[in-house]
Amino acid sequence: MANLVIDIGNTVLKAAWTDGITLGKTYRYQGEMMTDFIISLTAKERPEVIIMASSVKIHDRDIARIEKECGRLIFSDADAIYEKEGLPRYLSPDRMASVVAARHLFNGKGCTVFDFGTTITIDFIDADGKYCGGNISPGCRTRFKSLNRYSRNLPLLDTPETFENKGNSTVSAMESGVISGIIFEVEGYFAENPENIAVFTGGDAIYFAKRIKKPIFVVCNLVLMGLAILADEYVKE
C-alpha cells in the first residue's frame, strides 16, 4: 500500500504518492479547498500513511475528514519525530523534512540547504549528519513587495528574467538590488562553508541556480522526499 505525502506552504500545496521513499506522481494546488483536494487524491486508493508538513493551521474538522481517508495521519511537527531525527524543535516542518532528505541524499557529506520561497532558509548539515543551525531571510518576491510597501513611489515588481549588474533606472536598480543582493548573500555562505555541497530547493531554486557560478544540486521536491522517508520509517516500525 502506498503512502501520500503533503507539503502545505504559504501559497501552494504540493503532494505526491510514494512507493517506499520513491516519489511517484506529484500534484500542485493553489486555492482555499485544500481538504477537498487532498480527499480527491485518495478517491481511487487508500494510503497506508498520510504525512503532512503544514505552514498553516488546519482546522480540527478537516483533520477528522482526512483521517478517515488513510490508515494513519501523521503531522511532521510531532515532537517524537524531531526527537527521533535529532533535530531542534524550532525548525518548521518543511525545514525539518528538507534536512532529513538532504542527510539521506548526501550521506557522509556536509550540506548547505537553501530553500527559495516566501522566505529564504539556509540550513547547515555536517558530514556526520548533525544539524548545525540555520538562518532565515526574506525571499525574492517578499523583498520586492517590501520595497513597494515601505518606500515612497517605488513600484511593485516581479522577478525579472534578466537584470543589469548596475541599475540605470529606478526599475533596473530595484531589480539588480534584489537579485544581486540574494546572489551575494548565497555566495557569502559558499565562502564560509566551501567544503559543503550546495542544495537548492523551493520555487525560485532553478532561477538562482542558473545565475550562480558554482556546482549546485537542485532538488525541487526536497520536502516531499523528506516526508517520504519519514512515512517509510513509520511503516517499517
Biotite code that builds the C-alpha atoms (Angstrom):
import biotite.structure as struc

atoms = struc.array([
    struc.Atom([0.000, 0.000, 0.000], chain_id="A", res_id=1, res_name="MET", atom_name="CA", element="C"),
    struc.Atom([1.353, 3.432, -0.966], chain_id="A", res_id=2, res_name="ALA", atom_name="CA", element="C"),
    struc.Atom([1.757, 6.490, 1.230], chain_id="A", res_id=3, res_name="ASN", atom_name="CA", element="C"),
    struc.Atom([0.674, 10.054, 0.474], chain_id="A", res_id=4, res_name="LEU", atom_name="CA", element="C"),
    struc.Atom([2.970, 12.945, 1.422], chain_id="A", res_id=5, res_name="VAL", atom_name="CA", element="C"),
    struc.Atom([1.729, 16.540, 1.547], chain_id="A", res_id=6, res_name="ILE", atom_name="CA", element="C"),
    struc.Atom([3.582, 19.845, 1.912], chain_id="A", res_id=7, res_name="ASP", atom_name="CA", element="C"),
    struc.Atom([1.323, 22.847, 2.566], chain_id="A", res_id=8, res_name="ILE", atom_name="CA", element="C"),
    struc.Atom([3.291, 26.059, 2.140], chain_id="A", res_id=9, res_name="GLY", atom_name="CA", element="C"),
    struc.Atom([2.306, 29.699, 2.389], chain_id="A", res_id=10, res_name="ASN", atom_name="CA", element="C"),
    struc.Atom([0.939, 29.784, -1.160], chain_id="A", res_id=11, res_name="THR", atom_name="CA", element="C"),
    struc.Atom([0.952, 26.275, -2.655], chain_id="A", res_id=12, res_name="VAL", atom_name="CA", element="C"),
    struc.Atom([0.043, 22.733, -1.611], chain_id="A", res_id=13, res_name="LEU", atom_name="CA", element="C"),
    struc.Atom([2.284, 20.028, -3.061], chain_id="A", res_id=14, res_name="LYS", atom_name="CA", element="C"),
    struc.Atom([1.583, 16.329, -2.728], chain_id="A", res_id=15, res_name="ALA", atom_name="CA", element="C"),
    struc.Atom([2.935, 13.038, -4.027], chain_id="A", res_id=16, res_name="ALA", atom_name="CA", element="C"),
    struc.Atom([2.238, 9.338, -3.827], chain_id="A", res_id=17, res_name="TRP", atom_name="CA", element="C"),
    struc.Atom([5.229, 7.322, -2.693], chain_id="A", res_id=18, res_name="THR", atom_name="CA", element="C"),
    struc.Atom([6.480, 3.770, -3.051], chain_id="A", res_id=19, res_name="ASP", atom_name="CA", element="C"),
    struc.Atom([8.761, 3.439, -0.060], chain_id="A", res_id=20, res_name="GLY", atom_name="CA", element="C"),
    struc.Atom([10.976, 6.509, -0.269], chain_id="A", res_id=21, res_name="ILE", atom_name="CA", element="C"),
    struc.Atom([10.476, 6.902, -4.026], chain_id="A", res_id=22, res_name="THR", atom_name="CA", element="C"),
    struc.Atom([8.209, 9.737, -5.135], chain_id="A", res_id=23, res_name="LEU", atom_name="CA", element="C"),
    struc.Atom([5.564, 8.991, -7.724], chain_id="A", res_id=24, res_name="GLY", atom_name="CA", element="C"),
    struc.Atom([3.254, 11.443, -9.433], chain_id="A", res_id=25, res_name="LYS", atom_name="CA", element="C"),
    struc.Atom([3.274, 14.877, -7.826], chain_id="A", res_id=26, res_name="THR", atom_name="CA", element="C"),
    struc.Atom([0.433, 17.387, -7.602], chain_id="A", res_id=27, res_name="TYR", atom_name="CA", element="C"),
    struc.Atom([0.176, 21.144, -7.010], chain_id="A", res_id=28, res_name="ARG", atom_name="CA", element="C"),
    struc.Atom([-2.853, 23.042, -5.762], chain_id="A", res_id=29, res_name="TYR", atom_name="CA", element="C"),
    struc.Atom([-3.490, 26.727, -5.102], chain_id="A", res_id=30, res_name="GLN", atom_name="CA", element="C"),
    struc.Atom([-6.856, 27.509, -3.603], chain_id="A", res_id=31, res_name="GLY", atom_name="CA", element="C"),
    struc.Atom([-8.982, 27.504, -0.491], chain_id="A", res_id=32, res_name="GLU", atom_name="CA", element="C"),
    struc.Atom([-10.413, 23.973, -0.789], chain_id="A", res_id=33, res_name="MET", atom_name="CA", element="C"),
    struc.Atom([-7.279, 22.152, 0.339], chain_id="A", res_id=34, res_name="MET", atom_name="CA", element="C"),
    struc.Atom([-9.061, 19.427, 2.264], chain_id="A", res_id=35, res_name="THR", atom_name="CA", element="C"),
    struc.Atom([-11.339, 18.619, -0.670], chain_id="A", res_id=36, res_name="ASP", atom_name="CA", element="C"),
    struc.Atom([-8.289, 18.440, -2.926], chain_id="A", res_id=37, res_name="PHE", atom_name="CA", element="C"),
    struc.Atom([-6.490, 16.059, -0.544], chain_id="A", res_id=38, res_name="ILE", atom_name="CA", element="C"),
    struc.Atom([-9.528, 13.813, -0.314], chain_id="A", res_id=39, res_name="ILE", atom_name="CA", element="C"),
    struc.Atom([-9.825, 13.785, -4.104], chain_id="A", res_id=40, res_name="SER", atom_name="CA", element="C"),
    struc.Atom([-6.338, 12.252, -4.260], chain_id="A", res_id=41, res_name="LEU", atom_name="CA", element="C"),
    struc.Atom([-7.468, 9.294, -2.150], chain_id="A", res_id=42, res_name="THR", atom_name="CA", element="C"),
    struc.Atom([-10.605, 8.564, -4.189], chain_id="A", res_id=43, res_name="ALA", atom_name="CA", element="C"),
    struc.Atom([-9.058, 5.618, -6.063], chain_id="A", res_id=44, res_name="LYS", atom_name="CA", element="C"),
    struc.Atom([-6.573, 4.371, -3.459], chain_id="A", res_id=45, res_name="GLU", atom_name="CA", element="C"),
    struc.Atom([-6.468, 4.461, 0.324], chain_id="A", res_id=46, res_name="ARG", atom_name="CA", element="C"),
    struc.Atom([-2.961, 5.338, 1.553], chain_id="A", res_id=47, res_name="PRO", atom_name="CA", element="C"),
    struc.Atom([-1.464, 3.454, 4.472], chain_id="A", res_id=48, res_name="GLU", atom_name="CA", element="C"),
    struc.Atom([0.007, 6.689, 5.809], chain_id="A", res_id=49, res_name="VAL", atom_name="CA", element="C"),
    struc.Atom([-0.657, 10.342, 5.054], chain_id="A", res_id=50, res_name="ILE", atom_name="CA", element="C"),
    struc.Atom([2.088, 12.570, 6.399], chain_id="A", res_id=51, res_name="ILE", atom_name="CA", element="C"),
    struc.Atom([1.718, 16.349, 6.259], chain_id="A", res_id=52, res_name="MET", atom_name="CA", element="C"),
    struc.Atom([4.039, 19.308, 6.735], chain_id="A", res_id=53, res_name="ALA", atom_name="CA", element="C"),
    struc.Atom([1.920, 22.425, 7.008], chain_id="A", res_id=54, res_name="SER", atom_name="CA", element="C"),
    struc.Atom([2.826, 26.100, 7.349], chain_id="A", res_id=55, res_name="SER", atom_name="CA", element="C"),
    struc.Atom([-0.829, 26.947, 8.031], chain_id="A", res_id=56, res_name="VAL", atom_name="CA", element="C"),
    struc.Atom([-3.172, 25.774, 10.781], chain_id="A", res_id=57, res_name="LYS", atom_name="CA", element="C"),
    struc.Atom([-5.557, 23.014, 9.756], chain_id="A", res_id=58, res_name="ILE", atom_name="CA", element="C"),
    struc.Atom([-8.990, 23.037, 11.361], chain_id="A", res_id=59, res_name="HIS", atom_name="CA", element="C"),
    struc.Atom([-9.911, 20.056, 13.554], chain_id="A", res_id=60, res_name="ASP", atom_name="CA", element="C"),
    struc.Atom([-12.891, 19.168, 11.351], chain_id="A", res_id=61, res_name="ARG", atom_name="CA", element="C"),
    struc.Atom([-10.610, 18.981, 8.322], chain_id="A", res_id=62, res_name="ASP", atom_name="CA", element="C"),
    struc.Atom([-8.177, 16.780, 10.219], chain_id="A", res_id=63, res_name="ILE", atom_name="CA", element="C"),
    struc.Atom([-11.047, 14.437, 11.078], chain_id="A", res_id=64, res_name="ALA", atom_name="CA", element="C"),
    struc.Atom([-12.057, 14.237, 7.397], chain_id="A", res_id=65, res_name="ARG", atom_name="CA", element="C"),
    struc.Atom([-8.533, 13.439, 6.258], chain_id="A", res_id=66, res_name="ILE", atom_name="CA", element="C"),
    struc.Atom([-8.024, 10.816, 8.980], chain_id="A", res_id=67, res_name="GLU", atom_name="CA", element="C"),
    struc.Atom([-10.916, 8.806, 7.536], chain_id="A", res_id=68, res_name="LYS", atom_name="CA", element="C"),
    struc.Atom([-9.069, 8.545, 4.223], chain_id="A", res_id=69, res_name="GLU", atom_name="CA", element="C"),
    struc.Atom([-5.963, 6.692, 5.438], chain_id="A", res_id=70, res_name="CYS", atom_name="CA", element="C"),
    struc.Atom([-4.641, 4.087, 7.816], chain_id="A", res_id=71, res_name="GLY", atom_name="CA", element="C"),
    struc.Atom([-2.760, 6.712, 9.823], chain_id="A", res_id=72, res_name="ARG", atom_name="CA", element="C"),
    struc.Atom([-2.464, 10.503, 9.628], chain_id="A", res_id=73, res_name="LEU", atom_name="CA", element="C"),
    struc.Atom([0.843, 11.937, 10.821], chain_id="A", res_id=74, res_name="ILE", atom_name="CA", element="C"),
    struc.Atom([1.865, 15.548, 11.187], chain_id="A", res_id=75, res_name="PHE", atom_name="CA", element="C"),
    struc.Atom([5.585, 16.073, 10.713], chain_id="A", res_id=76, res_name="SER", atom_name="CA", element="C"),
    struc.Atom([5.724, 18.594, 13.555], chain_id="A", res_id=77, res_name="ASP", atom_name="CA", element="C"),
    struc.Atom([5.127, 15.847, 16.124], chain_id="A", res_id=78, res_name="ALA", atom_name="CA", element="C"),
    struc.Atom([7.641, 16.059, 18.961], chain_id="A", res_id=79, res_name="ASP", atom_name="CA", element="C"),
    struc.Atom([8.503, 12.360, 18.585], chain_id="A", res_id=80, res_name="ALA", atom_name="CA", element="C"),
    struc.Atom([9.693, 12.885, 15.007], chain_id="A", res_id=81, res_name="ILE", atom_name="CA", element="C"),
    struc.Atom([12.012, 15.739, 15.957], chain_id="A", res_id=82, res_name="TYR", atom_name="CA", element="C"),
    struc.Atom([13.408, 13.719, 18.847], chain_id="A", res_id=83, res_name="GLU", atom_name="CA", element="C"),
    struc.Atom([13.958, 10.641, 16.693], chain_id="A", res_id=84, res_name="LYS", atom_name="CA", element="C"),
    struc.Atom([15.685, 12.642, 13.959], chain_id="A", res_id=85, res_name="GLU", atom_name="CA", element="C"),
    struc.Atom([17.803, 14.577, 16.466], chain_id="A", res_id=86, res_name="GLY", atom_name="CA", element="C"),
    struc.Atom([16.612, 17.946, 15.170], chain_id="A", res_id=87, res_name="LEU", atom_name="CA", element="C"),
    struc.Atom([15.746, 21.113, 17.134], chain_id="A", res_id=88, res_name="PRO", atom_name="CA", element="C"),
    struc.Atom([12.066, 21.772, 17.734], chain_id="A", res_id=89, res_name="ARG", atom_name="CA", element="C"),
    struc.Atom([12.236, 25.340, 16.437], chain_id="A", res_id=90, res_name="TYR", atom_name="CA", element="C"),
    struc.Atom([12.667, 24.121, 12.858], chain_id="A", res_id=91, res_name="LEU", atom_name="CA", element="C"),
    struc.Atom([9.485, 24.473, 10.821], chain_id="A", res_id=92, res_name="SER", atom_name="CA", element="C"),
    struc.Atom([8.077, 21.168, 9.479], chain_id="A", res_id=93, res_name="PRO", atom_name="CA", element="C"),
    struc.Atom([9.225, 21.857, 5.911], chain_id="A", res_id=94, res_name="ASP", atom_name="CA", element="C"),
    struc.Atom([12.771, 22.730, 7.004], chain_id="A", res_id=95, res_name="ARG", atom_name="CA", element="C"),
    struc.Atom([12.898, 19.628, 9.162], chain_id="A", res_id=96, res_name="MET", atom_name="CA", element="C"),
    struc.Atom([11.809, 17.441, 6.211], chain_id="A", res_id=97, res_name="ALA", atom_name="CA", element="C"),
    struc.Atom([14.384, 19.114, 3.932], chain_id="A", res_id=98, res_name="SER", atom_name="CA", element="C"),
    struc.Atom([17.162, 18.319, 6.391], chain_id="A", res_id=99, res_name="VAL", atom_name="CA", element="C"),
    struc.Atom([16.018, 14.681, 6.607], chain_id="A", res_id=100, res_name="VAL", atom_name="CA", element="C"),
    struc.Atom([16.078, 14.403, 2.809], chain_id="A", res_id=101, res_name="ALA", atom_name="CA", element="C"),
    struc.Atom([19.458, 16.111, 2.399], chain_id="A", res_id=102, res_name="ALA", atom_name="CA", element="C"),
    struc.Atom([21.058, 13.835, 5.011], chain_id="A", res_id=103, res_name="ARG", atom_name="CA", element="C"),
    struc.Atom([19.738, 10.830, 3.089], chain_id="A", res_id=104, res_name="HIS", atom_name="CA", element="C"),
    struc.Atom([20.711, 12.038, -0.396], chain_id="A", res_id=105, res_name="LEU", atom_name="CA", element="C"),
    struc.Atom([24.177, 13.233, 0.569], chain_id="A", res_id=106, res_name="PHE", atom_name="CA", element="C"),
    struc.Atom([25.051, 10.799, 3.335], chain_id="A", res_id=107, res_name="ASN", atom_name="CA", element="C"),
    struc.Atom([28.576, 11.402, 4.611], chain_id="A", res_id=108, res_name="GLY", atom_name="CA", element="C"),
    struc.Atom([28.802, 14.866, 3.050], chain_id="A", res_id=109, res_name="LYS", atom_name="CA", element="C"),
    struc.Atom([28.367, 18.295, 4.588], chain_id="A", res_id=110, res_name="GLY", atom_name="CA", element="C"),
    struc.Atom([25.487, 20.245, 3.026], chain_id="A", res_id=111, res_name="CYS", atom_name="CA", element="C"),
    struc.Atom([24.177, 23.785, 2.911], chain_id="A", res_id=112, res_name="THR", atom_name="CA", element="C"),
    struc.Atom([20.470, 23.641, 2.028], chain_id="A", res_id=113, res_name="VAL", atom_name="CA", element="C"),
    struc.Atom([18.853, 26.750, 0.523], chain_id="A", res_id=114, res_name="PHE", atom_name="CA", element="C"),
    struc.Atom([15.071, 26.902, 0.210], chain_id="A", res_id=115, res_name="ASP", atom_name="CA", element="C"),
    struc.Atom([13.981, 29.788, -2.034], chain_id="A", res_id=116, res_name="PHE", atom_name="CA", element="C"),
    struc.Atom([10.359, 30.639, -1.291], chain_id="A", res_id=117, res_name="GLY", atom_name="CA", element="C"),
    struc.Atom([8.434, 33.346, 0.550], chain_id="A", res_id=118, res_name="THR", atom_name="CA", element="C"),
    struc.Atom([11.481, 33.299, 2.794], chain_id="A", res_id=119, res_name="THR", atom_name="CA", element="C"),
    struc.Atom([14.969, 32.048, 2.043], chain_id="A", res_id=120, res_name="ILE", atom_name="CA", element="C"),
    struc.Atom([16.030, 29.485, 4.604], chain_id="A", res_id=121, res_name="THR", atom_name="CA", element="C"),
    struc.Atom([19.605, 28.298, 4.882], chain_id="A", res_id=122, res_name="ILE", atom_name="CA", element="C"),
    struc.Atom([20.355, 25.147, 6.869], chain_id="A", res_id=123, res_name="ASP", atom_name="CA", element="C"),
    struc.Atom([23.732, 23.591, 7.597], chain_id="A", res_id=124, res_name="PHE", atom_name="CA", element="C"),
    struc.Atom([24.458, 19.868, 7.990], chain_id="A", res_id=125, res_name="ILE", atom_name="CA", element="C"),
    struc.Atom([27.902, 18.455, 8.723], chain_id="A", res_id=126, res_name="ASP", atom_name="CA", element="C"),
    struc.Atom([29.442, 15.305, 7.227], chain_id="A", res_id=127, res_name="ALA", atom_name="CA", element="C"),
    struc.Atom([28.191, 13.230, 10.173], chain_id="A", res_id=128, res_name="ASP", atom_name="CA", element="C"),
    struc.Atom([24.603, 14.309, 9.528], chain_id="A", res_id=129, res_name="GLY", atom_name="CA", element="C"),
    struc.Atom([24.461, 16.647, 12.518], chain_id="A", res_id=130, res_name="LYS", atom_name="CA", element="C"),
    struc.Atom([22.294, 19.734, 12.121], chain_id="A", res_id=131, res_name="TYR", atom_name="CA", element="C"),
    struc.Atom([24.489, 22.793, 12.707], chain_id="A", res_id=132, res_name="CYS", atom_name="CA", element="C"),
    struc.Atom([21.914, 25.597, 12.664], chain_id="A", res_id=133, res_name="GLY", atom_name="CA", element="C"),
    struc.Atom([20.471, 27.826, 10.001], chain_id="A", res_id=134, res_name="GLY", atom_name="CA", element="C"),
    struc.Atom([19.229, 31.259, 9.011], chain_id="A", res_id=135, res_name="ASN", atom_name="CA", element="C"),
    struc.Atom([16.109, 32.904, 7.571], chain_id="A", res_id=136, res_name="ILE", atom_name="CA", element="C"),
    struc.Atom([15.905, 35.980, 5.346], chain_id="A", res_id=137, res_name="SER", atom_name="CA", element="C"),
    struc.Atom([13.237, 37.498, 3.061], chain_id="A", res_id=138, res_name="PRO", atom_name="CA", element="C"),
    struc.Atom([12.573, 35.714, -0.219], chain_id="A", res_id=139, res_name="GLY", atom_name="CA", element="C"),
    struc.Atom([12.840, 37.312, -3.640], chain_id="A", res_id=140, res_name="CYS", atom_name="CA", element="C"),
    struc.Atom([9.206, 38.360, -4.073], chain_id="A", res_id=141, res_name="ARG", atom_name="CA", element="C"),
    struc.Atom([8.997, 39.353, -0.413], chain_id="A", res_id=142, res_name="THR", atom_name="CA", element="C"),
    struc.Atom([11.858, 41.802, -0.999], chain_id="A", res_id=143, res_name="ARG", atom_name="CA", element="C"),
    struc.Atom([10.134, 43.362, -3.991], chain_id="A", res_id=144, res_name="PHE", atom_name="CA", element="C"),
    struc.Atom([6.887, 43.678, -2.031], chain_id="A", res_id=145, res_name="LYS", atom_name="CA", element="C"),
    struc.Atom([8.712, 45.301, 0.878], chain_id="A", res_id=146, res_name="SER", atom_name="CA", element="C"),
    struc.Atom([10.306, 47.931, -1.376], chain_id="A", res_id=147, res_name="LEU", atom_name="CA", element="C"),
    struc.Atom([6.889, 48.806, -2.767], chain_id="A", res_id=148, res_name="ASN", atom_name="CA", element="C"),
    struc.Atom([5.133, 48.831, 0.598], chain_id="A", res_id=149, res_name="ARG", atom_name="CA", element="C"),
    struc.Atom([7.649, 50.643, 2.766], chain_id="A", res_id=150, res_name="TYR", atom_name="CA", element="C"),
    struc.Atom([9.259, 53.090, 0.329], chain_id="A", res_id=151, res_name="SER", atom_name="CA", element="C"),
    struc.Atom([7.536, 56.032, -1.314], chain_id="A", res_id=152, res_name="ARG", atom_name="CA", element="C"),
    struc.Atom([6.941, 55.937, -5.065], chain_id="A", res_id=153, res_name="ASN", atom_name="CA", element="C"),
    struc.Atom([8.674, 52.614, -5.741], chain_id="A", res_id=154, res_name="LEU", atom_name="CA", element="C"),
    struc.Atom([6.660, 50.286, -7.999], chain_id="A", res_id=155, res_name="PRO", atom_name="CA", element="C"),
    struc.Atom([5.761, 46.669, -7.280], chain_id="A", res_id=156, res_name="LEU", atom_name="CA", element="C"),
    struc.Atom([7.962, 44.484, -9.475], chain_id="A", res_id=157, res_name="LEU", atom_name="CA", element="C"),
    struc.Atom([8.033, 40.805, -10.286], chain_id="A", res_id=158, res_name="ASP", atom_name="CA", element="C"),
    struc.Atom([11.166, 38.693, -10.593], chain_id="A", res_id=159, res_name="THR", atom_name="CA", element="C"),
    struc.Atom([12.912, 39.742, -13.831], chain_id="A", res_id=160, res_name="PRO", atom_name="CA", element="C"),
    struc.Atom([14.103, 37.318, -16.480], chain_id="A", res_id=161, res_name="GLU", atom_name="CA", element="C"),
    struc.Atom([17.252, 39.411, -16.911], chain_id="A", res_id=162, res_name="THR", atom_name="CA", element="C"),
    struc.Atom([18.779, 42.251, -14.909], chain_id="A", res_id=163, res_name="PHE", atom_name="CA", element="C"),
    struc.Atom([21.630, 44.741, -15.125], chain_id="A", res_id=164, res_name="GLU", atom_name="CA", element="C"),
    struc.Atom([24.592, 44.413, -12.791], chain_id="A", res_id=165, res_name="ASN", atom_name="CA", element="C"),
    struc.Atom([24.246, 48.122, -12.079], chain_id="A", res_id=166, res_name="LYS", atom_name="CA", element="C"),
    struc.Atom([20.874, 49.777, -12.430], chain_id="A", res_id=167, res_name="GLY", atom_name="CA", element="C"),
    struc.Atom([20.428, 52.738, -14.776], chain_id="A", res_id=168, res_name="ASN", atom_name="CA", element="C"),
    struc.Atom([16.804, 53.470, -13.818], chain_id="A", res_id=169, res_name="SER", atom_name="CA", element="C"),
    struc.Atom([14.594, 53.076, -10.770], chain_id="A", res_id=170, res_name="THR", atom_name="CA", element="C"),
    struc.Atom([13.234, 49.761, -12.024], chain_id="A", res_id=171, res_name="VAL", atom_name="CA", element="C"),
    struc.Atom([16.593, 48.294, -13.050], chain_id="A", res_id=172, res_name="SER", atom_name="CA", element="C"),
    struc.Atom([18.157, 49.496, -9.795], chain_id="A", res_id=173, res_name="ALA", atom_name="CA", element="C"),
    struc.Atom([15.465, 47.677, -7.815], chain_id="A", res_id=174, res_name="MET", atom_name="CA", element="C"),
    struc.Atom([15.836, 44.525, -9.913], chain_id="A", res_id=175, res_name="GLU", atom_name="CA", element="C"),
    struc.Atom([19.605, 44.499, -9.600], chain_id="A", res_id=176, res_name="SER", atom_name="CA", element="C"),
    struc.Atom([19.486, 45.362, -5.898], chain_id="A", res_id=177, res_name="GLY", atom_name="CA", element="C"),
    struc.Atom([17.188, 42.478, -5.033], chain_id="A", res_id=178, res_name="VAL", atom_name="CA", element="C"),
    struc.Atom([18.611, 39.776, -7.320], chain_id="A", res_id=179, res_name="ILE", atom_name="CA", element="C"),
    struc.Atom([22.271, 40.716, -6.880], chain_id="A", res_id=180, res_name="SER", atom_name="CA", element="C"),
    struc.Atom([21.712, 41.037, -3.142], chain_id="A", res_id=181, res_name="GLY", atom_name="CA", element="C"),
    struc.Atom([20.408, 37.468, -2.921], chain_id="A", res_id=182, res_name="ILE", atom_name="CA", element="C"),
    struc.Atom([23.247, 36.168, -5.090], chain_id="A", res_id=183, res_name="ILE", atom_name="CA", element="C"),
    struc.Atom([25.861, 37.927, -2.922], chain_id="A", res_id=184, res_name="PHE", atom_name="CA", element="C"),
    struc.Atom([24.152, 36.535, 0.170], chain_id="A", res_id=185, res_name="GLU", atom_name="CA", element="C"),
    struc.Atom([24.239, 32.982, -1.168], chain_id="A", res_id=186, res_name="VAL", atom_name="CA", element="C"),
    struc.Atom([27.840, 33.285, -2.345], chain_id="A", res_id=187, res_name="GLU", atom_name="CA", element="C"),
    struc.Atom([28.785, 34.520, 1.113], chain_id="A", res_id=188, res_name="GLY", atom_name="CA", element="C"),
    struc.Atom([27.514, 31.261, 2.589], chain_id="A", res_id=189, res_name="TYR", atom_name="CA", element="C"),
    struc.Atom([29.507, 29.362, -0.036], chain_id="A", res_id=190, res_name="PHE", atom_name="CA", element="C"),
    struc.Atom([32.656, 31.216, 1.018], chain_id="A", res_id=191, res_name="ALA", atom_name="CA", element="C"),
    struc.Atom([32.077, 30.424, 4.695], chain_id="A", res_id=192, res_name="GLU", atom_name="CA", element="C"),
    struc.Atom([31.367, 26.730, 4.026], chain_id="A", res_id=193, res_name="ASN", atom_name="CA", element="C"),
    struc.Atom([33.424, 25.842, 0.924], chain_id="A", res_id=194, res_name="PRO", atom_name="CA", element="C"),
    struc.Atom([33.519, 22.130, 1.755], chain_id="A", res_id=195, res_name="GLU", atom_name="CA", element="C"),
    struc.Atom([29.723, 21.795, 1.822], chain_id="A", res_id=196, res_name="ASN", atom_name="CA", element="C"),
    struc.Atom([27.563, 20.580, -1.048], chain_id="A", res_id=197, res_name="ILE", atom_name="CA", element="C"),
    struc.Atom([25.092, 23.295, -2.095], chain_id="A", res_id=198, res_name="ALA", atom_name="CA", element="C"),
    struc.Atom([21.493, 22.077, -2.314], chain_id="A", res_id=199, res_name="VAL", atom_name="CA", element="C"),
    struc.Atom([18.797, 24.362, -3.740], chain_id="A", res_id=200, res_name="PHE", atom_name="CA", element="C"),
    struc.Atom([15.060, 23.789, -3.397], chain_id="A", res_id=201, res_name="THR", atom_name="CA", element="C"),
    struc.Atom([11.885, 25.892, -3.443], chain_id="A", res_id=202, res_name="GLY", atom_name="CA", element="C"),
    struc.Atom([10.050, 27.857, -6.105], chain_id="A", res_id=203, res_name="GLY", atom_name="CA", element="C"),
    struc.Atom([12.996, 30.082, -7.110], chain_id="A", res_id=204, res_name="ASP", atom_name="CA", element="C"),
    struc.Atom([15.688, 27.384, -6.866], chain_id="A", res_id=205, res_name="ALA", atom_name="CA", element="C"),
    struc.Atom([16.227, 26.973, -10.617], chain_id="A", res_id=206, res_name="ILE", atom_name="CA", element="C"),
    struc.Atom([16.149, 30.739, -11.195], chain_id="A", res_id=207, res_name="TYR", atom_name="CA", element="C"),
    struc.Atom([19.087, 31.334, -8.856], chain_id="A", res_id=208, res_name="PHE", atom_name="CA", element="C"),
    struc.Atom([20.939, 28.125, -9.728], chain_id="A", res_id=209, res_name="ALA", atom_name="CA", element="C"),
    struc.Atom([21.212, 29.418, -13.316], chain_id="A", res_id=210, res_name="LYS", atom_name="CA", element="C"),
    struc.Atom([22.751, 32.669, -12.108], chain_id="A", res_id=211, res_name="ARG", atom_name="CA", element="C"),
    struc.Atom([25.350, 31.382, -9.659], chain_id="A", res_id=212, res_name="ILE", atom_name="CA", element="C"),
    struc.Atom([28.708, 30.088, -10.868], chain_id="A", res_id=213, res_name="LYS", atom_name="CA", element="C"),
    struc.Atom([29.113, 27.075, -8.605], chain_id="A", res_id=214, res_name="LYS", atom_name="CA", element="C"),
    struc.Atom([28.132, 23.401, -8.887], chain_id="A", res_id=215, res_name="PRO", atom_name="CA", element="C"),
    struc.Atom([24.691, 23.113, -7.283], chain_id="A", res_id=216, res_name="ILE", atom_name="CA", element="C"),
    struc.Atom([22.267, 20.266, -6.740], chain_id="A", res_id=217, res_name="PHE", atom_name="CA", element="C"),
    struc.Atom([18.709, 21.429, -7.413], chain_id="A", res_id=218, res_name="VAL", atom_name="CA", element="C"),
    struc.Atom([16.151, 19.146, -5.742], chain_id="A", res_id=219, res_name="VAL", atom_name="CA", element="C"),
    struc.Atom([12.729, 20.660, -6.381], chain_id="A", res_id=220, res_name="CYS", atom_name="CA", element="C"),
    struc.Atom([10.792, 18.207, -4.203], chain_id="A", res_id=221, res_name="ASN", atom_name="CA", element="C"),
    struc.Atom([13.208, 18.024, -1.278], chain_id="A", res_id=222, res_name="LEU", atom_name="CA", element="C"),
    struc.Atom([10.472, 18.497, 1.350], chain_id="A", res_id=223, res_name="VAL", atom_name="CA", element="C"),
    struc.Atom([8.310, 15.761, -0.188], chain_id="A", res_id=224, res_name="LEU", atom_name="CA", element="C"),
    struc.Atom([11.327, 13.445, -0.273], chain_id="A", res_id=225, res_name="MET", atom_name="CA", element="C"),
    struc.Atom([11.936, 14.053, 3.417], chain_id="A", res_id=226, res_name="GLY", atom_name="CA", element="C"),
    struc.Atom([8.295, 13.328, 4.200], chain_id="A", res_id=227, res_name="LEU", atom_name="CA", element="C"),
    struc.Atom([8.506, 10.121, 2.155], chain_id="A", res_id=228, res_name="ALA", atom_name="CA", element="C"),
    struc.Atom([11.480, 8.994, 4.241], chain_id="A", res_id=229, res_name="ILE", atom_name="CA", element="C"),
    struc.Atom([9.623, 9.752, 7.484], chain_id="A", res_id=230, res_name="LEU", atom_name="CA", element="C"),
    struc.Atom([6.499, 7.915, 6.284], chain_id="A", res_id=231, res_name="ALA", atom_name="CA", element="C"),
    struc.Atom([8.549, 4.893, 5.237], chain_id="A", res_id=232, res_name="ASP", atom_name="CA", element="C"),
    struc.Atom([10.296, 4.789, 8.616], chain_id="A", res_id=233, res_name="GLU", atom_name="CA", element="C"),
    struc.Atom([6.898, 4.789, 10.327], chain_id="A", res_id=234, res_name="TYR", atom_name="CA", element="C"),
    struc.Atom([5.618, 1.902, 8.174], chain_id="A", res_id=235, res_name="VAL", atom_name="CA", element="C"),
    struc.Atom([8.745, -0.179, 8.843], chain_id="A", res_id=236, res_name="LYS", atom_name="CA", element="C"),
    struc.Atom([8.421, 0.382, 12.579], chain_id="A", res_id=237, res_name="GLU", atom_name="CA", element="C"),
])
